[in-house]
Amino acid sequence: MTTTLSHKDAPMDAARGNAALRSKRLRNLGIAVLGWSVALIIFFPIFWMILTGFKTEAEAIAEPSLFFSPTLENYHDVQARAGYFNFAWNSVVVAFGSTLLALLIAIPSAYSMAFLPTKRTKGTLLWMLSTKMLPPVGVLVPIYLIFRDLGLLDTLTGLTIVYTLMNLPIVVWMLYTFFKDLPQDILEAGRMDGASTLQEIVYLLMPLTLPGIASTGLLSVILSWNESFWSLNLTTSQAAPLPAYIASFSSPEGLFWAKLSAASTMAIAPILVFGWLTQKQMVRGLTFGAVK
């Protein structure tokens, strides 16, 4: 009797298994379609900007069209009008310099908060994060006056300091979460072997949390590269980065959409390539500690 029933149930079990498999495939297909749709929606403005950079000014303001005769005239014009490589070099110096400085400050700060917490640690972290909620224009005047008196206006040093202070709360928070995931037994073993605090950080903490530190640094570079408010208000020509380079193509005569698109494409191209090359490291770092 048992054998007979099991034979009768076998087709039903197979049908249920096939239905579950089809349902899983449809769900995965739906997720894939949704993901690609969102990605295309996000990427479309960038695609259209790159496309517009190869149009003439007349074609740029005409009815949108994917069919036109590409031209490099805009790229020649924007390079002749302003030295692209000077602005790009300023962006590289400020973005990577501010990131390095932020990491040098944030690593020991996050270490002390993660492994030597006090009653005020959580309050300090919340206060640091709350500074990101303050509109930058609210502190523009005092920072401008301080920089003017210190001779830091339109200097790479001044812009690097501002970018460091701008990204420091996020950098500290991210490193703090990465450090908290590290078992304290490892550091205690180092202390038992006679390691100093500096040796703990350099030889134990940093190697073990390198993916998290790398992703934090990459995010800081991207945020610094794309920052425009401070670069437009604290620089004029000597230390102006690429956001100021883009803004220079907005003139009293109007907006030259084709040239503006070409300048924007040249400004974002380095960071797009950089982000593409480092995406694995960033994803690995952002998921660091998620799976024990």
C-alpha positions in Angstrom: 0.0 0.0 0.0 2.8 2.4 0.9 4.6 1.7 -2.3 1.4 2.3 -4.3 0.8 5.7 -2.7 4.4 6.8 -3.2 4.2 6.0 -6.9 1.0 8.0 -7.1 2.6 11.0 -5.3 5.7 11.0 -7.4 4.1 12.8 -10.5 2.6 15.4 -8.1 5.9 16.0 -6.4 7.6 16.4 -9.8 4.9 18.9 -10.9 5.4 20.9 -7.7 9.2 20.9 -8.2 8.8 22.1 -11.9 6.3 24.8 -10.8 8.7 26.0 -8.1 11.6 26.0 -10.6 9.6 28.0 -13.1 8.5 30.4 -10.4 12.2 30.9 -9.3 13.3 31.5 -12.9 10.5 34.0 -13.5 11.4 35.8 -10.2 15.1 35.9 -11.2 14.2 37.2 -14.7 12.0 39.9 -13.2 14.8 41.0 -10.8 17.2 41.1 -13.7 14.8 43.1 -15.9 14.2 45.5 -13.0 17.9 45.9 -12.3 18.7 46.6 -16.0 15.8 49.0 -16.3 17.0 51.0 -13.2 20.6 50.9 -14.5 19.6 52.2 -17.9 17.4 55.0 -16.4 20.4 56.1 -14.2 22.9 55.9 -17.1 20.7 57.6 -19.7 21.5 61.2 -18.7 25.2 60.4 -18.9 24.8 58.7 -22.2 22.9 61.7 -23.6 25.5 64.1 -22.3 28.3 62.2 -24.0 26.2 62.1 -27.2 25.5 65.9 -27.1 29.2 66.6 -26.8 29.6 65.3 -30.4 26.8 67.5 -31.8 27.0 71.1 -33.1 25.3 73.8 -31.0 22.4 73.9 -33.5 21.9 70.1 -33.2 22.2 70.3 -29.4 19.2 72.7 -29.0 17.2 71.1 -31.8 14.7 68.2 -31.5 16.4 65.3 -29.7 17.7 62.8 -32.2 20.1 59.9 -32.1 21.1 60.4 -35.8 23.6 63.1 -36.5 27.1 63.6 -37.9 29.6 63.4 -35.0 32.1 66.2 -34.7 35.1 66.8 -32.4 34.8 70.6 -32.7 33.4 71.0 -29.2 36.3 69.2 -27.6 38.8 71.3 -29.6 37.0 74.5 -28.5 36.9 73.7 -24.8 40.5 72.6 -24.7 41.5 75.8 -26.5 39.4 78.0 -24.3 40.7 76.6 -20.9 43.5 74.2 -20.1 41.8 71.0 -19.2 44.8 69.3 -17.8 45.5 72.1 -15.3 42.0 71.7 -13.9 42.3 67.8 -14.0 45.6 68.0 -12.1 44.0 70.2 -9.5 41.2 67.6 -9.1 43.6 64.8 -8.8 45.7 66.6 -6.1 42.8 67.7 -4.1 40.7 64.5 -4.3 43.6 62.1 -3.4 45.3 64.5 -1.0 42.1 65.1 1.0 41.4 61.4 1.0 44.8 60.5 2.3 44.6 63.2 5.0 41.1 62.1 6.0 42.3 58.5 6.4 45.3 59.5 8.5 42.9 61.3 10.9 40.0 58.9 10.7 41.9 55.6 11.3 43.2 56.4 14.8 39.9 58.1 15.6 37.8 55.2 14.5 40.2 52.8 16.3 39.7 54.7 19.7 35.9 54.8 19.3 35.7 51.1 18.3 38.0 49.6 20.8 38.3 52.2 23.6 34.7 53.6 23.8 33.5 56.0 26.4 30.1 57.2 27.5 30.3 60.0 24.9 31.4 57.9 22.0 28.0 57.4 20.5 27.1 61.0 21.0 30.3 62.1 19.3 29.5 59.8 16.3 26.0 61.2 16.0 27.3 64.8 16.3 29.9 64.2 13.6 27.2 62.7 11.3 24.9 65.7 12.1 27.4 68.1 10.6 26.6 66.5 7.1 23.0 67.7 7.5 24.2 71.4 7.7 23.8 73.2 4.4 27.3 74.2 3.2 26.1 77.7 2.5 25.4 78.2 6.2 29.2 78.1 7.0 30.4 79.7 3.7 30.9 83.2 5.1 33.0 82.3 8.2 35.1 79.8 6.2 35.6 82.3 3.4 36.8 85.0 5.9 39.1 82.6 7.7 40.7 81.4 4.5 41.0 85.0 3.3 42.9 86.0 6.5 45.1 82.9 6.3 45.8 83.3 2.6 44.2 80.0 1.7 41.8 81.3 -0.9 42.4 79.8 -4.4 45.0 77.4 -3.1 45.2 73.6 -3.3 46.0 73.5 0.4 42.9 75.4 1.3 40.7 73.2 -0.9 42.3 70.0 0.4 41.5 71.1 4.0 37.9 71.8 3.2 37.4 68.6 1.3 39.0 66.7 4.2 36.6 68.2 6.7 33.7 67.6 4.4 34.4 63.9 4.1 35.8 63.2 7.6 32.4 62.3 9.2 31.6 59.7 6.6 35.1 58.3 6.6 35.1 58.0 10.4 31.7 56.3 10.5 32.5 53.8 7.8 35.9 52.9 9.4 34.2 52.6 12.8 31.7 50.1 11.5 34.5 48.0 9.8 36.6 48.1 12.9 33.7 47.0 15.1 33.3 43.8 13.1 36.9 42.8 13.9 37.2 40.5 16.9 39.0 42.2 19.8 40.8 39.0 20.7 43.2 39.6 17.8 44.2 43.0 19.2 44.4 41.6 22.7 46.8 38.9 21.4 49.0 41.6 19.9 49.0 43.5 23.2 50.1 40.3 25.0 53.0 40.0 22.6 54.1 43.5 23.5 52.6 45.5 20.5 52.2 49.2 21.0 49.0 51.0 19.9 50.7 52.2 16.7 51.9 48.7 16.0 48.3 47.3 16.6 46.9 49.8 14.0 49.7 49.4 11.4 50.4 45.6 11.6 47.1 44.2 12.8 44.1 46.5 12.3 44.9 47.9 8.8 45.8 44.6 7.1 42.8 42.8 8.5 40.4 45.7 7.5 42.1 46.6 4.2 39.0 46.0 2.0 37.0 48.4 4.2 39.7 51.0 4.3 40.0 50.8 0.5 36.3 51.2 -0.2 36.2 54.1 2.2 39.1 55.8 0.4 37.5 55.2 -3.0 34.2 56.7 -1.8 36.1 59.7 -0.4 37.9 60.2 -3.7 34.6 60.1 -5.7 32.9 62.6 -3.3 35.9 65.0 -3.5 36.1 64.8 -7.3 32.4 65.6 -7.7 32.3 68.4 -5.1 31.4 71.7 -6.8 30.0 74.1 -4.1 33.4 74.7 -2.3 35.4 74.7 -5.5 33.3 77.4 -7.0 33.3 79.6 -3.9 36.9 79.2 -2.7 38.8 79.2 -6.0 39.1 81.3 -9.1 41.9 80.1 -11.4 45.0 78.8 -9.7 43.5 75.9 -7.7 40.2 75.5 -9.6 39.3 71.8 -10.2 37.1 70.3 -12.9 33.7 71.4 -11.5 34.9 75.0 -11.9 36.1 74.0 -15.4 32.5 72.9 -16.3 31.0 76.1 -14.7 33.2 78.3 -16.9 31.1 77.3 -19.9 28.1 79.1 -18.5 28.4 82.6 -19.6 26.2 85.8 -19.8 25.7 85.0 -23.5 23.9 81.8 -22.5 24.5 78.1 -22.2 26.4 76.4 -24.9 24.9 73.0 -24.5 27.3 71.1 -26.9 30.4 72.6 -25.4 29.1 72.2 -21.9 28.4 68.6 -22.5 31.9 68.1 -24.0 33.4 69.8 -20.9 31.3 67.7 -18.6 32.3 64.5 -20.4 36.0 65.3 -20.1 35.5 66.1 -16.4 33.7 62.9 -15.5 35.6 60.5 -17.7 38.6 60.0 -15.3 36.4 59.3 -12.3 34.1 57.0 -14.4 37.1 55.0 -15.5 38.5 55.0 -11.9 35.2 53.8 -10.5 34.9 51.1 -13.2 38.4 49.7 -12.5 37.9 49.7 -8.7 34.3 48.6 -8.5 35.2 45.1 -7.2 37.3 46.6 -4.4 34.5 48.9 -3.5 31.8 46.2 -3.4 34.1 43.9 -1.5 34.8 46.6 1.1 31.2 47.7 1.5 30.2 44.1 2.2 33.2 43.5 4.5 32.1 41.8 7.7 28.6 41.1 6.3 29.2 37.3 6.3 30.8 35.8 9.4 
